[in-house]
Amino acid sequence: MQLTCDELTIVSSAVLNSSEAQTNITADDDASSNSTETAGAKNASSANPIRCLPSNVTRNEDEEYNTLQLINGTALLQELSPAPNKTNSTGGRCIVVTFYSPYCNFCAGAAPYVNALPAAFPDLEFYAVDVVKSSSINMRYGLVAVPSILLFHNGRAVAKFNDTSVTMQGLVSFVTKHTGMQATRPLDPDYSGPLADTPLEYTDWVLVSAWLFTVVCAVGAFLRSSMCKRMVASVQNAWREAQHQHQD
């Protein structure tokens, strides 16, 4: 059977359209695959937003596991000096810092869990800073309450522990979520220190002064009130009557 020129043109166009459709489908599949891989990479990146390098802290011979170190505000600023040309996507030092007060009941309650946490993460550094002795730290890092637990990466704060109460599982989940590191051993609360599990007792002279001021103001206001004047007048009248009866 012979085809005319018009019929040949129609057949050629159909073949070309079919080829283009297959090409478009393949391109769409490739684009979809690339999009899926990109989304997966983004999800993986968001799951572990920072990359922590192994800690280079030298331990004592008697220290079997990583431990919590107590330092002051000046030493902390030296430890958190940002490295040049470093970002969150760049591998670097990861430091977990607990800001506490030795007089705080909540800090004392969290102490056993904070003491135990370093043993499960040997590649991280753990420090605790007394905000009473280093008050300038409060404003620098926006601390409004203690205990406050912050994760630093390359000298920059990248995450804050926001659970209502401090627990062992909560702390482990916090570190794993933001660093991608898994605990290397099971943990039990550590009551041996260095953070004490009982708060220090002391006399809060500021609170005492506030109460004295309140009492003085209340007494002064009462003495100037009409009720006090009526009471004084009643006592004076009763005294005069008693004097008159005695004279009679």
MOLIN-V595820 format. One record per pair of residues at least 24 apart in sequence whose ideal C-beta (glycine too) atoms are under 6 Angstrom apart, sorted by the first residue. I is the first residue (numbers start at 1). J is the second residue. D is the distance in whole Angstrom. If there is no record, write none. Layout:
# MOLIN-V595820
i->I j->J d->D
i->I j->J d->D
This chain:
# MOLIN-V595820
i->48 j->180 d->4
i->50 j->88 d->6
i->50 j->153 d->4
i->50 j->158 d->6
i->51 j->91 d->4
i->52 j->94 d->4
i->52 j->179 d->5
i->53 j->91 d->5
i->53 j->92 d->6
i->54 j->123 d->4
i->55 j->123 d->5
i->55 j->125 d->5
i->57 j->125 d->6
i->65 j->119 d->4
i->66 j->118 d->4
i->66 j->119 d->6
i->66 j->122 d->5
i->67 j->118 d->5
i->68 j->115 d->6
i->68 j->118 d->5
i->68 j->126 d->5
i->68 j->128 d->6
i->68 j->194 d->6
i->69 j->127 d->5
i->70 j->128 d->5
i->70 j->194 d->5
i->71 j->127 d->5
i->72 j->134 d->6
i->73 j->134 d->3
i->73 j->137 d->5
i->76 j->129 d->5
i->80 j->152 d->6
i->80 j->155 d->5
i->81 j->155 d->6
i->82 j->154 d->6
i->82 j->155 d->3
i->83 j->154 d->5
i->86 j->154 d->4
i->92 j->153 d->6
i->92 j->154 d->4
i->94 j->124 d->5
i->94 j->153 d->5
i->94 j->179 d->6
i->95 j->125 d->5
i->95 j->152 d->4
i->96 j->124 d->6
i->96 j->126 d->5
i->96 j->151 d->6
i->97 j->127 d->5
i->97 j->150 d->5
i->98 j->128 d->4
i->98 j->147 d->6
i->98 j->149 d->5
i->99 j->129 d->5
i->99 j->131 d->5
i->99 j->143 d->6
i->99 j->146 d->6
i->99 j->148 d->4
i->100 j->128 d->6
i->100 j->146 d->5
i->100 j->147 d->5
i->101 j->131 d->6
i->101 j->132 d->5
i->101 j->146 d->5
i->102 j->200 d->5
i->103 j->199 d->5
i->103 j->200 d->5
i->104 j->146 d->5
i->105 j->199 d->5
i->107 j->146 d->6
i->107 j->147 d->5
i->108 j->197 d->5
i->108 j->198 d->6
i->108 j->199 d->5
i->110 j->147 d->5
i->110 j->166 d->4
i->111 j->195 d->4
i->111 j->197 d->5
i->112 j->189 d->3
i->112 j->190 d->6
i->112 j->191 d->5
i->112 j->197 d->5
i->113 j->166 d->5
i->113 j->168 d->5
i->113 j->171 d->6
i->113 j->189 d->6
i->114 j->195 d->6
i->115 j->190 d->4
i->115 j->195 d->6
i->116 j->187 d->5
i->116 j->189 d->6
i->116 j->190 d->4
i->117 j->171 d->5
i->120 j->183 d->4
i->120 j->184 d->6
i->120 j->185 d->5
i->120 j->187 d->5
i->121 j->175 d->6
i->121 j->181 d->6
i->128 j->195 d->6
i->151 j->178 d->6
